[in-house]
Amino acid sequence: FTPYYNEKHKAYRLHVRKWVETEITPNVEKWIARNGHPNVREYIAQMVAYGGLYVFPFGYGSWNGVTQAEWDPFYLIIYYQEI
């Protein structure tokens, strides 16, 4: 591990994992039946409804008190690892 990977990163990993388990995994079969991917508006609405999961944080706000200044590449790495 690195000293730059902290408790906020761990919490974000759990948040993304739960989001995938509740919003992505249960819908995969439905999306496949609709030619392989979700409606973009539906996907964004789910992200916002789940508590503002920010994949591209700059200009969009923060997650769980993590400011734009604190947002580092680990958050994006975590997101893609969990997805």
C-alpha positions in Angstrom: 0.0 0.0 0.0 0.9 3.6 -0.2 0.6 6.4 2.4 -1.6 8.3 -0.1 -4.3 5.6 0.0 -6.4 6.5 3.0 -9.7 5.8 4.9 -11.7 8.0 2.5 -10.4 5.8 -0.4 -11.5 2.7 1.5 -14.9 4.1 2.1 -15.3 5.1 -1.5 -14.4 1.5 -2.6 -17.2 0.1 -0.4 -19.6 2.7 -1.8 -18.8 1.8 -5.4 -18.9 -1.9 -4.6 -22.4 -1.5 -3.0 -23.6 0.6 -5.9 -22.5 -2.0 -8.4 -24.2 -4.8 -6.4 -27.5 -2.9 -6.1 -27.7 -0.9 -9.3 -25.6 -2.7 -12.0 -25.6 -6.4 -11.3 -29.4 -6.8 -10.9 -29.9 -5.0 -14.3 -27.4 -6.7 -16.5 -29.8 -9.2 -18.0 -32.3 -6.4 -18.8 -29.6 -4.3 -20.4 -28.4 -7.2 -22.5 -31.9 -7.8 -23.7 -31.9 -4.1 -24.8 -28.9 -4.6 -27.0 -26.2 -4.5 -24.4 -26.1 -1.3 -22.6 -28.3 0.9 -20.4 -30.1 4.0 -21.4 -27.6 6.8 -20.6 -30.2 9.0 -18.9 -31.3 6.0 -16.8 -27.7 5.3 -15.8 -27.0 8.9 -14.8 -30.3 9.1 -12.8 -29.3 5.9 -10.9 -25.9 7.5 -10.1 -27.5 10.7 -8.8 -30.2 8.8 -6.9 -27.6 6.6 -5.2 -25.9 9.6 -3.6 -23.9 11.3 -6.3 -21.4 8.8 -7.5 -18.9 11.1 -9.3 -16.9 9.3 -12.0 -15.6 12.6 -13.4 -15.4 14.8 -10.3 -14.1 18.1 -11.7 -16.9 20.6 -12.0 -19.4 18.1 -10.6 -18.9 18.5 -6.9 -17.7 16.1 -4.3 -18.3 12.8 -2.7 -18.9 12.3 1.0 -17.0 15.6 1.9 -14.0 14.9 -0.4 -13.3 18.2 -2.0 -12.1 18.7 -5.6 -8.7 19.5 -4.2 -8.6 16.2 -2.3 -9.8 14.1 -5.3 -6.9 12.2 -6.6 -6.3 9.4 -9.2 -7.0 6.7 -6.6 -10.7 7.5 -6.8 -10.8 6.9 -10.5 -8.7 3.7 -10.1 -11.0 2.4 -7.4 -14.0 3.1 -9.6 -12.7 1.2 -12.5 -11.4 -1.7 -10.4 -14.9 -2.1 -8.9 -16.8 -1.7 -12.1 
